[in-house]
């Protein structure tokens, strides 16, 4: 199993982004993902596709992608064009992560319609049909949907390879059937038992769609932290932006939140939990990491967690 990381905003600026992606590649993460927001919790979020273009040009080896771009404010045609261009620029390292959208305040702020859940998922499914046809078909594509339309459309230049599509989500009735139909990679975002259940369901859905179980890579995002001593825990917490701690209700609430997801934050506890995911069929764990959480936590990950996997 591989270990990857997704970089959240929380005050992340360009200087930190440049420093961070170089460090994360050197540490050995399999993939660097970036969240895609305009403004979440009234906080700074770098423009995702500009950030990934910089990464493609300046960091030579690590895979990277979005986790995830909402089709509620991203146009699927432009997403397909941007993602394939960045994929070609990086010699095939880009992963296009796509989702339905969820943040009501963000959409209202910038005038985008989020809509009820059914509408979001209908739009997601249509958008994925547009994206996958444009990326995977060399022939002109025509599509008449409620939200998106194509008329003899050909994406040029043709991509050097079909850019990988990641779909995030856990919903058994709509999201996982969409994953089974369109995705190359599935990203769950839950605890171990939920991953186990959804992993089995996804295999069955893939077979129903005439695909093989191995056609979709299984990944899961986790909230976690890791420390060896109380002093190291205090050092890690001292480096975390106050805005992050306040979002979770303060220092103690943040610790409680982390322990709810990983009861044992010691290196041995984290490794054991990761291996439990691996035994359940997970091929890649993705650590949620805010860019302004400091470097001590990254040092602990690099020394005590990554060597067991990557």
Buried (B, 14 or more C-beta within 10 A) or exposed (E): BBBBBBBBBBBBEEEBBBEBBBBBBEBBBBBBBBBBBBBBBEBBBBEBBEBBBBBBEEBEEBBBBBBBBBBBBBEBBEBBBBBBBBBBBBEEBBBBBBBBBEBEEBBEEEEBEBBEEEBBBBBBBBBBBBBBBBBBBEEEBEBEBEBBEBEEBEBEEEBEEEBBBBBBBBBEEBBBBBBBBBBBBBBBBBBBEEBBBBBEBBBEBBEEEEBEBEEBBBBBBBBBBBBBEEEBBEBBBEEBBEBBBEBBEEBEEBBEEBEEBBEEBBBEBBBEBBBEBBEBBBBBBBBBBBBBBBEBBBBBBBEBBBEBBB
